[in-house]
Amino acid sequence: MILMTTLERRDDWLFFDLKPGTNTAQSFLHFIQLAARNGRIPPGSFVVWDNARIHDGNEIVDDVDGILAQCGALRVNLPTYSPEFNVCELVFAEIK
């Protein structure tokens, strides 16, 4: 599962993509493209980028930054080992 949440009080606070198999950098890029096409990355957004392996693919960083720039959003990198700063981790904890 790839998951995007928002801190804003909205009816559409959760956006996710379920797929079989392991997530990759390319599947993450596809998810960002899908979120952008569906208007889920509004202008002024900050996309929190944790240290998940799917975010490590240097080949997608420029593509993701380009998509975010078109949406009027910015990527924010979390420090290593800081899941408490990532809202998605709270959602995953509830799912587990």
VMD Tcl script that draws the C-alpha trace (Angstrom):
set ca {
  {0.00 0.00 0.00}
  {1.16 3.52 -0.78}
  {-0.58 6.10 1.36}
  {-0.98 9.88 1.39}
  {-2.75 11.73 4.20}
  {-3.43 15.36 4.98}
  {-3.50 17.32 8.22}
  {-6.34 19.47 6.91}
  {-9.88 18.76 8.03}
  {-11.35 17.46 4.80}
  {-13.59 14.62 3.74}
  {-10.86 13.38 1.40}
  {-8.03 13.30 3.94}
  {-6.79 9.87 2.83}
  {-5.53 8.79 -0.59}
  {-4.00 5.38 -1.20}
  {-3.12 2.82 -3.84}
  {-3.27 -0.92 -3.18}
  {-1.27 -3.16 -5.42}
  {0.10 -6.68 -5.20}
  {3.79 -7.19 -4.66}
  {6.49 -4.93 -3.34}
  {6.45 -1.16 -3.74}
  {9.28 0.27 -5.82}
  {10.54 3.73 -6.67}
  {8.62 3.47 -9.94}
  {5.37 2.52 -8.18}
  {5.85 5.50 -5.86}
  {6.36 7.79 -8.86}
  {3.18 6.38 -10.41}
  {1.33 7.08 -7.15}
  {2.50 10.71 -7.11}
  {1.38 11.07 -10.75}
  {-2.01 9.59 -9.86}
  {-2.40 11.87 -6.84}
  {-1.53 14.92 -8.94}
  {-3.99 13.94 -11.70}
  {-6.73 13.50 -9.10}
  {-6.10 16.90 -7.49}
  {-4.85 15.34 -4.25}
  {-1.76 17.57 -4.04}
  {-3.19 21.08 -3.67}
  {-1.06 24.23 -4.06}
  {0.88 25.04 -0.91}
  {1.16 21.39 0.14}
  {4.25 19.85 1.69}
  {4.82 16.23 0.76}
  {6.66 14.54 3.62}
  {9.36 12.24 2.25}
  {10.53 9.68 4.79}
  {13.43 7.29 4.44}
  {11.49 4.41 2.90}
  {13.39 2.46 0.27}
  {10.93 3.47 -2.42}
  {11.98 7.09 -1.88}
  {15.66 6.28 -2.32}
  {15.49 5.81 -6.07}
  {17.53 8.77 -7.29}
  {16.08 8.23 -10.74}
  {12.65 9.45 -9.56}
  {13.59 12.42 -7.35}
  {13.68 14.94 -10.21}
  {10.44 13.57 -11.67}
  {8.65 13.77 -8.31}
  {9.97 17.28 -7.67}
  {8.77 18.32 -11.13}
  {5.27 16.98 -10.49}
  {5.13 18.66 -7.10}
  {6.31 21.96 -8.59}
  {3.52 21.78 -11.19}
  {1.05 21.28 -8.33}
  {2.55 24.17 -6.35}
  {3.82 21.80 -3.64}
  {7.20 21.09 -2.07}
  {8.93 17.93 -0.87}
  {10.16 17.91 2.73}
  {12.72 15.26 3.76}
  {12.42 13.77 7.23}
  {15.52 13.04 9.28}
  {16.54 9.39 9.51}
  {14.65 7.33 12.12}
  {11.92 9.88 12.77}
  {8.58 8.12 12.14}
  {6.93 10.29 14.80}
  {7.07 13.21 12.34}
  {5.28 11.27 9.59}
  {1.48 11.39 9.76}
  {1.21 8.28 7.57}
  {2.90 6.25 10.30}
  {-0.03 7.04 12.61}
  {-2.44 5.70 10.01}
  {-0.33 2.56 9.49}
  {-0.25 2.01 13.26}
  {-4.07 2.03 13.34}
  {-4.28 -0.35 10.39}
  {-1.89 -2.81 12.04}
}
mol new
graphics top color blue
foreach p $ca { graphics top sphere $p radius 0.5 }
foreach p [lrange $ca 0 end-1] q [lrange $ca 1 end] { graphics top cylinder $p $q radius 0.2 }
display resetview
